Structure formats: structure tokens, C-alpha cells
Amino acid sequence: MKHPVIALVSVCAGLAATTAPTRANPRPLPFTYTTDTLSPGQVEIEQFVDLTLLRAINPSSSGRQWYLPSAFQTEIEIGLAERLELGLYLTFVPDAGEQLTNKTLFPGTGNGLKQRIRYILADPGAWPLDVGVYGEIVENEREIEFEAKLLLQRRFDRWRVAANLSGEYELYFSEQRELVLNPSAGVTYEITESFHLGLDGWLRGEYPSNPKPATRTFGLGPQAYLGPAVMMNFGKLWWTVGAYARVTDVSHELQLGEPYGPIYVRSMIGYDL
């Protein structure tokens, strides 16, 4: 008898393979943007769910324990013109529960809003590399943040390689300032038009100023993650999921307050409106 997880993936893959995709614009890699954009007037809604494994104190036992905090992001994507796309986001990070203390802030996000523009400089395949630019503004309960990305992509028949050169400048309400470098890269293989397998990786390093820390700690990074990704397109609906392992400081024993746990999972569901 098949393992239930293998059976579920097999069923989903079969359904995806027999479902004709429509105009949806699925993302085959959860962290790495490709240079695909919505057509003018097209609207898509996407729901992200992020999970990571961190440590906190259980007051009933006064001991440390693992817990699985989550972060949710809802995005509305709008095709404004050829190769030009607007994204509007709502982000929400629920409290992991009053039964735990010494919890860690979820890495890289908070409760608030985001707005971003993505523009691709030429039609797909017109240049040796497809090139796009991406700009984003974030407002949450801790900071105002400005982010920029250079998007690169190249197709080789059914293979696609993508990379994002990305950085943020964060202005905290506490007067602290921080530069964040968070590049990513990935490769996908199109088994069918509706079913893609890939490998995705990302890195995050934080460089605070005002004040600048005397020494760099594990929690400032840079820390890198790598893992498999699966994308299934059911027509107007698509689903992408990636599971990542930390590949830097793999022997490090995670301490209270440190945001980079040993695993990270991101699931994305999109629907073409």
C-alpha cells in the first residue's frame, strides 16, 4: 500500500496533468520571482502561509520547547499594462499563544500592508536573459520598509532558471535603521504544463545601524535555506509549496529569540479572478 503522502501527491499530480490551464499566472518557486506577469486587466488573488520551527519557554515546565509559528499574506495582483503588474498585500502574524513565553518575532514580516510594482524590460525570450525590476513599500507595526529586486530568468526548453538580487532598507519606529540582503534563486522543470518540480533557495542577512551592534550574532545572519518546490496548476486555481532546510550553521543549537529555525515551509494558492 502506498504511503498516504505519496498517494496524495500522485493524485494531485494526475489531476493537474489532466486539467487544462487557463490565464492564471502561477509561481513555480515560492521565494524566487520569475519574469512572468499578468496580462493587462487580469486580476489574481494569492494566499501565502509561512511556517517555521522556533523555540520558546513553556511556563508550566519552565523548559524550552519547539513551536510552529505562522504568518499569513493575502495579495491581489493586477495587470496594469503589458509586462507591468501591481501587487497589494495584507500581512498578518498571529500570536503563537499565551501558553508560551520568550517567543521570537516571525522572521521578515509583521502585521501590516505592502504595495509593489513589477516591470519586465522586454518580451520573454527577446534578450538572452529575461530581466525585470521590482519595487515594494511595506508598512507594519514596527517599521516602514523599502525593497528593490532585480529579476533574472532564462529558459532552456522545459527547464527554467531564475534569480532575484534583492535588498531592503528598513526604518524602525524605534529609530533603528537596517539594511537587509535577501537574494534568492531557483530552478524548475516542467513535467507537464500543469505540473512543475523545482529547487528553491534563499538567504537573509540583516545589517543594523543606529546603533550598530558590537558583534554579529546568529540572529542577524546571513542564514541560507534550500529545498524542493512543487507547483500544480488546476486551471484558474494553482498551488505551490516549498519545504526548506537551513543549510548554514547546520550544527547550531537554536536559542530563545533566534528567528532562523532548522526548517521553513511556504504554501501559496492563487486564483484567477
Secondary structure by P-SEA (a helix, b strand, c coil): cccaaaaaaaaaaaaaaacccccccccccccccccccccccbbbbbbbbbbbbbccccccccbbbbbbbbbbbbbbbbbccccbbbbbbbbbbccccccccccccccccccccccbbbbbccccccccccccccccccccccbbbbbbbbbbbcccccbbbbbbbbbbbbbccccccbbbbbbbccccccccccbbbbcccbbbbbbbccccccccccccccbbbbbbbbbbbcccbbbbbbbbccccccccccccccccccbbbbbbbbbcc
